[in-house]
Amino acid sequence: MSTERKLFKYKTLNNLVVRFRDDLKANDFILLYAFNGTGKTRTSMAFKEKGKADTPPRDTLYFNAFTEDLFVWDNDLENDTERVLQIKSESNFFNGFKELALEEKIFAYLERYSTFDFKIDYETWKISFKKQVRNKKYNAKNPNNTEPEFVIKDNIKISRGEENIFIWCIFLAICELVLDASEAYNWVKYIYIDDPISSLDDNNAIAIASDLSKLLKTGVTKEIEEGGEKRIVERSEDDKIKTVVSSHHSLFFNVMCNELKRFNHNRYFLHQNGLDGHTLQKTDDTPFFHHVAILSELSQVAITDDINTYHFNLLRSILEKTATFFGLDDFAKCIYGIDKDDVLYERALNLLSHGKYSIYEPVEMGDDNKDLFKRILKAFLDEYRFNLPELLKK
């Protein structure tokens, strides 16, 4: 397939999600990579809204920033003792939630990522949290000490990261119900997940991607028993639950790609074209990393001479990541000795990468700075041999 056929432009989000829904007729998964601010959340909501126009009038279970807004803290400002997370139970997200009592399913995921416990009050739709903490009164040096070493602290307010993990585990538990064909969620045909790991470290990112892919596979395959032996077979098309996953996290995206590569899927890189819609770039089987995508884009703009001020910010970012990878304490050491003008390159990158340049309002550089940008990029790529896919083509 030619590169031209792999690049698709859409003026509206509605046209973009129509493309996704058409894709899912022949594919089980869509994996979408996009920078923050590109419109991933809006795309997920447009996909959900498109399902409302069909019959039955909804078909998508989604996870995004709006899902997290279904939970609001009551911090008990008056007494500062009964801190609880309030559930907005009127949402369809919680269909059958009370009757099915999901605590066990939720905790089965939660214990993999965190150490706190929780309790749901279905009468008030409030969640309280508790955690085992070290007892300040305990003294290991005192043999007569009768205080326990650890105590349970009730009604704690968990951290933002722990809250995100908890809500994510609730979503996974609901996904289980969907994939188990629970009557409360029999309206779900698609699952759309946008950035489940906005504030997690790489270890949890890998764990979450692995757990998620394992769960989602059960939406397109099932276990059967024949002749006393169990084996995995593909579900019928009408029996499948298909999924879109979008993320700005390159490690998470790569793990998902590796885990789901044997299934029918499409993977894309989503760009925003200023105020002129979106561009969808198919990545095929190319190993996909954030820095590789940026370097490919920078190489393309250097060829076309369509260089803007913010491209210096992107180039500086790449050098910072390269320096970190090689254990260098300064990005400038990535360009020391690679060209007679390396000191000039360092000064230019320091100066030109500090402006408040927006990718949504690009400002074209002068010819002198364009030439300097090309020279720095060429010297860097000559020294560090990245295998750049042609992700972008004008």
C-alpha positions, 0 to 999 in steps of 0.5 A: 500500500502506498504512503499516500493511501495511508494518510487520511484527512478529516474536516470534522470529528463526525467524519473521523468517527465514521471512519473508525466505525467502518474500520471496526466492521473488519477489525477487532481493535483500533489503536490510536496514538496522539499527543495531548491537546489533539482532541482524543477525548472529543473524538471518544465522545463523538464516537459515543454520540454517533452510536446514539443516532443508531438503533438501539440509541446507544452502543458504546461504553467509554472511559475518558476524562468525563468518566472520572468526573462521575466521581466527586470528593466530599471532603467533610470540610466542617469536621474533616473526618468523613471523607468520601467519594460521591458517585453520580449514580444517574449515569448509564455507566452504573447500570446494574452496579448496585444489584451486581455488587462489584466490590470483589471484581474491583478489588481483584484489579485494585490489589495489583496496583495499590494497597488501600481498601474501600467500601461502597454504600449503595444507599447513599452512593458514597465510597469510603477508603481505608489503609493499613498504616504504621502505628505511631505509638508502636515502639519496637525497642520496648518489649512491654509495648502492647500497641499493634505495629500497624493500624487501620486508618479509616475515611482517608482521602486517597491521592489523585493517582490512587483515585485514578487507579480506583476508577480505572478498576471500576471500569475494568470490573464493568468491562468484565460484565460487558464481556460476560454478556451481563443483561445490565450491559447488553446494549454495549457493542463497542468499548472506547478507552481514552488515556487510562494512565494519565499519571502512572509510572512506567511499571504500572503502565505496562501492567495496566496495558497487559491486564487490559489487553488480556481482558479485551481479548475475551471480547473477540475470542472465547474458550470452548471444550471439545473432546475433554480439551479446552481451546480458544476460538474466535467469536462470531461477528455478532457476538464480538465486543470491539474496542478503540484505545487511544493514548498519548503514552508511547510505552502503553501504546507499544505494549498494547500493539504487541499484545494485540498484534495477532488480532485484526486491528488498525493502528493510527497516529492522529494529528490536529491540522490547526483549525482545519480538522485532523489527519489520521496516519496509519502506522502499520507494523512499524515499531511506534515510539513518540520520539521516532514519530517526532523525528520523522515529522522533523525530517519531513518539514526539513525536506519541504522547508515548511519549518515553524518556530515550534519545531525547535521546541520539538528538536530540543525535546528529542535531544533531552530524551537522547541525553537521558537515555545515554546518561548525559547530564546536558542535552548539548552533549548530544551534539558536542563534537559532531560538527564544527558549529556545535557551540552555535547549535547549542546556543541556537537550541537554547535561545529558539526553544524557549519561546512560547510557540504554539503548534496550533498557531505556527509561525514560520521562521526566517531563512537563516534559522531554517538553515540552522535547524536543518544543519542541527537536525542533519548533524544529530541524525548523522551521529545517531542512526535512528530508523525513521519510518515515513510516518508523515508525507506532504 
